[in-house]
Amino acid sequence: EAGVTQFPSHSVIEKGQTVTLRCDPISGHDNLYWYRRVMGKEIKFLLHFVKESKQDESGMPNNRFLAERTGGTYSTLKVQPAELEDSGVYFCASSPQLGETQYFGPGTRLLVL
Amino acid sequence: KQEVTQIPAALSVPEGENLVLNCSFTDSAIYNLQWFRQDPGKGLTSLLLIQSSQREQTSGRLNASLDKSSGRSTLYIAASQPGDSATYLCAADKNDMRFGAGTRLTVKP
């Protein structure tokens, strides 16, 4: 069974540009989560989808971040315009039900110059 | 707001030692407590998941305990090996998952 996949694995962009990260959860997992780890800090929750609905987006830092999960399958996280402090590793995770094990993807390493 | 703390921040031990990593959390109303390892440049690997109704979980040389009432979890690694070198993260799950900052473990041959 394929695990959670994320694309791209790395992205280097200039400040002010737009980047879109993609996450493909494990098939059949209704719950999809986005997290990020900014350099030197702990991993922080960004938001949680249940199917195509945003269950909790309390961790989204500001309105430059937009997450979607059309059709309840894969999800995208767009950063527009990117700022230097957005650099970090963005993780996606999925789980079948709330409270069950979350399976993490390998992460996307974003560097904003 | 849930806060998760991990002690120590870094740990270096000789191969073969048994060791304990500590995790504390402020809100005991959690679904579960999960331990992960992160290798440099890689994603997160789930090690053990302890449901809120459980006291401990074991997998090979790893044993994790959970004391909800005191807001603590420990990860015990027996007979450490150089391949255990990584950053270990704990996360408390209640609606969303709150991570600690991690313990960076180095096991020297």
Interface residues (C-beta under 8 A of the other chain):
Chain A: Y33 Y35 K41 E42 I43 K44 F45 H48 D56 S58 G59 F91 A93 L98 G99 T101 Q102 Y103 F104 G105 P106 G107
Chain B: V4 Y31 N32 Q34 F36 K42 G43 L44 T45 S46 L49 Q51 L89 A91 D93 N95 D96 M97 R98 F99 G100 A101 G102
